[in-house]
């Protein structure tokens, strides 16, 4: 559990509000969105196409661009 916490917090330190990230949802579709809030282990991402907010574990995110 400590290792998972370390990895999640390492990833959240790399992200800032406004960064563009992507992740794969449960059904397999790729979601691209903007970081709205960074928590210690999770990140709130607003989907660009549907404006839905997702609370995602930081380890699932792939950074695409900074502050776009």
Backbone as a printed PyTorch tensor [residue, N CA C, xyz], in Angstrom:
tensor([[[  0.8320,  -1.1920,   0.0000],
         [  0.0000,   0.0000,   0.0000],
         [  0.8770,   1.2570,   0.0000]],

        [[  1.9630,   1.2300,   0.7120],
         [  2.8640,   2.3850,   0.7660],
         [  3.4600,   2.6830,  -0.6070]],

        [[  3.7650,   1.6350,  -1.3590],
         [  4.3190,   1.8200,  -2.7000],
         [  3.3000,   2.4770,  -3.6270]],

        [[  2.0260,   2.0530,  -3.5590],
         [  0.9740,   2.6470,  -4.3900],
         [  0.7820,   4.1160,  -4.0370]],

        [[  0.8190,   4.4340,  -2.7450],
         [  0.6920,   5.8170,  -2.2960],
         [  1.8430,   6.6590,  -2.8150]],

        [[  3.0510,   6.1350,  -2.7490],
         [  4.2320,   6.8510,  -3.2340],
         [  4.1220,   7.1380,  -4.7330]],

        [[  3.7130,   6.1430,  -5.4980],
         [  3.5900,   6.3170,  -6.9500],
         [  2.5130,   7.3440,  -7.2760]],

        [[  1.3680,   7.2920,  -6.5950],
         [  0.2830,   8.2420,  -6.8490],
         [  0.7000,   9.6680,  -6.5120]],

        [[  1.3730,   9.8460,  -5.3990],
         [  1.7930,  11.1960,  -5.0020],
         [  2.8950,  11.7420,  -5.9000]],

        [[  3.7510,  10.8530,  -6.4030],
         [  4.7760,  11.2850,  -7.3480],
         [  4.1320,  11.8210,  -8.6170]],

        [[  3.0910,  11.1470,  -9.0800],
         [  2.3910,  11.5850, -10.2910],
         [  1.6540,  12.9030, -10.0570]],

        [[  1.0240,  13.0640,  -8.9010],
         [  0.2870,  14.3070,  -8.6570],
         [  1.2140,  15.5140,  -8.5510]],

        [[  2.4550,  15.3010,  -8.1400],
         [  3.4060,  16.4180,  -8.0750],
         [  3.7590,  16.9480,  -9.4520]],

        [[  3.5990,  16.1190, -10.4790],
         [  3.9200,  16.5250, -11.8420],
         [  2.7810,  17.2740, -12.5120]],

        [[  1.5790,  17.2060, -11.9480],
         [  0.4040,  17.8110, -12.5820],
         [  0.0420,  19.1410, -11.9330]],

        [[ -0.4460,  20.0500, -12.7600],
         [ -0.9320,  21.3420, -12.2980],
         [ -2.3240,  21.5830, -12.8680]],

        [[ -3.0820,  22.4570, -12.2270],
         [ -4.3970,  22.8280, -12.7380],
         [ -4.2160,  23.4610, -14.1130]],

        [[ -5.0090,  22.9970, -15.0800],
         [ -4.9270,  23.5150, -16.4370],
         [ -4.2040,  22.5910, -17.3950]],

        [[ -3.4880,  21.5980, -16.8840],
         [ -2.8050,  20.6420, -17.7560],
         [ -3.8330,  19.7720, -18.4920]],

        [[ -3.4760,  19.3560, -19.6840],
         [ -4.3350,  18.4700, -20.4720],
         [ -3.8280,  17.0430, -20.2950]],

        [[ -4.7520,  16.1560, -19.9180],
         [ -4.4070,  14.7590, -19.6600],
         [ -5.4070,  13.8520, -20.3620]],

        [[ -5.0590,  12.5810, -20.4440],
         [ -5.9930,  11.5950, -20.9780],
         [ -5.9340,  10.3460, -20.1160]],

        [[ -7.0160,   9.5630, -20.1780],
         [ -7.0770,   8.2910, -19.4770],
         [ -8.1210,   7.4320, -20.1630]],

        [[ -8.1110,   6.1580, -19.8500],
         [ -9.0500,   5.2260, -20.4480],
         [-10.1360,   4.9030, -19.4280]],

        [[-11.3900,   5.1040, -19.8190],
         [-12.4790,   4.8200, -18.8960],
         [-12.7690,   3.3260, -18.8610]],

        [[-13.7030,   2.9060, -18.0210],
         [-13.9850,   1.4840, -17.8170],
         [-14.4620,   0.7700, -19.0760]],

        [[-15.1750,   1.4800, -19.9210],
         [-15.7000,   0.8660, -21.1410],
         [-14.6590,   0.8200, -22.2590]],

        [[-13.4900,   1.3850, -22.0300],
         [-12.4150,   1.3200, -23.0020],
         [-12.2170,   2.5740, -23.8290]],

        [[-13.1150,   3.5500, -23.7180],
         [-12.9730,   4.7890, -24.4760],
         [-11.9160,   5.6810, -23.8260]],

        [[-11.1940,   6.4210, -24.6410],
         [-10.1900,   7.3530, -24.1410],
         [-10.8390,   8.7030, -23.8870]],

        [[-10.6160,   9.2280, -22.6980],
         [-11.1650,  10.5250, -22.3030],
         [-10.0190,  11.5210, -22.2330]],

        [[-10.1830,  12.6590, -22.8770],
         [ -9.2030,  13.7390, -22.8260],
         [ -9.8440,  14.9220, -22.1160]],

        [[ -9.1110,  15.4890, -21.1730],
         [ -9.6870,  16.6000, -20.4330],
         [ -8.6350,  17.4690, -19.7760]],

        [[ -9.1330,  18.4520, -19.0210],
         [ -8.2920,  19.4300, -18.3480],
         [ -8.3270,  19.1840, -16.8460]],

        [[ -7.1720,  19.2870, -16.2050],
         [ -7.0890,  19.1110, -14.7530],
         [ -7.7690,  20.3010, -14.0750]],

        [[ -8.7420,  20.0090, -13.2150],
         [ -9.4510,  21.0470, -12.4830],
         [ -8.9420,  21.1790, -11.0450]],

        [[ -8.5560,  20.0290, -10.4350],
         [ -8.1010,  20.0260,  -9.0500],
         [ -7.1640,  18.8440,  -8.8510]],

        [[ -6.1100,  19.0590,  -8.0660],
         [ -5.1590,  17.9930,  -7.7580],
         [ -5.2480,  17.6880,  -6.2610]],

        [[ -5.6460,  16.4510,  -5.9280],
         [ -5.7140,  15.9740,  -4.5510],
         [ -4.4720,  15.1320,  -4.2780]],

        [[ -4.2500,  14.7070,  -3.0260],
         [ -3.0430,  13.9130,  -2.7420],
         [ -2.8990,  12.6430,  -3.5800]],

        [[ -3.9790,  11.9060,  -3.8430],
         [ -3.8900,  10.6700,  -4.6240],
         [ -4.7200,  10.6950,  -5.8980]],

        [[ -5.6720,  11.6020,  -5.9900],
         [ -6.5700,  11.6490,  -7.1460],
         [ -6.5210,  13.0070,  -7.8200]],

        [[ -7.0850,  13.0640,  -9.0270],
         [ -7.1250,  14.2940,  -9.8030],
         [ -8.5310,  14.4330, -10.3740]],

        [[ -9.0930,  15.6360, -10.2950],
         [-10.3910,  15.9070, -10.9000],
         [-10.1440,  16.4300, -12.3050]],

        [[-10.7120,  15.7320, -13.2960],
         [-10.5070,  16.0600, -14.7080],
         [-11.8550,  16.3720, -15.3380]],

        [[-11.9320,  17.5020, -16.0730],
         [-13.1600,  17.8490, -16.7970],
         [-12.9920,  17.4370, -18.2510]],

        [[-13.8870,  16.5620, -18.7060],
         [-13.8700,  16.0620, -20.0790],
         [-14.1310,  17.2170, -21.0360]],

        [[-13.3160,  17.3190, -22.0870],
         [-13.4470,  18.4310, -23.0450],
         [-14.7190,  18.3460, -23.8780]],

        [[-15.1310,  17.1480, -24.2610],
         [-16.2640,  17.0160, -25.1790],
         [-17.6140,  17.0530, -24.4680]],

        [[-17.7070,  16.4830, -23.2570],
         [-19.0100,  16.3890, -22.5860],
         [-19.1220,  17.2510, -21.3340]],

        [[-18.0410,  17.8710, -20.8990],
         [-18.0160,  18.6860, -19.6730],
         [-18.3190,  17.8840, -18.4100]],

        [[-18.1530,  16.5790, -18.4390],
         [-18.3320,  15.7360, -17.2630],
         [-17.0430,  15.7580, -16.4530]],

        [[-17.1890,  15.8540, -15.1210],
         [-16.0140,  15.8240, -14.2530],
         [-15.7720,  14.3940, -13.7900]],

        [[-14.5180,  13.9640, -13.8830],
         [-14.0990,  12.6390, -13.4580],
         [-13.1200,  12.7870, -12.3050]],

        [[-13.2510,  11.9410, -11.2780],
         [-12.2650,  11.8770, -10.2030],
         [-11.4540,  10.6140, -10.4690]],

        [[-10.2040,  10.8040, -10.8960],
         [ -9.3850,   9.7130, -11.4130],
         [ -8.1390,   9.5410, -10.5470]],

        [[ -7.7560,   8.2860, -10.3220],
         [ -6.4960,   7.9960,  -9.6540],
         [ -5.3510,   8.5280, -10.5200]],

        [[ -4.4110,   9.1820,  -9.8990],
         [ -3.3370,   9.8590, -10.6370],
         [ -2.4980,   8.9050, -11.4770]],

        [[ -2.3870,   7.6590, -11.0700],
         [ -1.5480,   6.7180, -11.8130],
         [ -2.1560,   6.3170, -13.1510]],

        [[ -3.4420,   6.5770, -13.3630],
         [ -4.1000,   6.2310, -14.6330],
         [ -3.9530,   7.3250, -15.6860]],

        [[ -3.4730,   8.4930, -15.3040],
         [ -3.4260,   9.6290, -16.2100],
         [ -2.1610,   9.6460, -17.0630]],

        [[ -2.3400,  10.1450, -18.2840],
         [ -1.2270,  10.3680, -19.1920],
         [ -1.1920,  11.8540, -19.5480]],

        [[ -0.1550,  12.5820, -19.1470],
         [ -0.0920,  14.0060, -19.4780],
         [  0.0890,  14.2010, -20.9820]],

        [[ -0.6630,  15.1430, -21.5750],
         [ -0.5730,  15.4330, -22.9990],
         [  0.1070,  16.7640, -23.2590]],

        [[ -0.3200,  17.8180, -22.5590],
         [  0.3200,  19.1220, -22.7190],
         [  0.1520,  19.9150, -21.4270]],

        [[  0.9660,  20.9340, -21.2980],
         [  0.9660,  21.7390, -20.0810],
         [  0.1900,  23.0330, -20.3090]],

        [[ -0.8230,  23.2460, -19.4600],
         [ -1.5500,  24.5050, -19.4530],
         [ -2.2450,  24.8760, -20.7310]],

        [[ -2.6720,  23.9350, -21.5100],
         [ -3.3730,  24.2450, -22.7520],
         [ -4.8040,  24.2690, -22.4720]]])
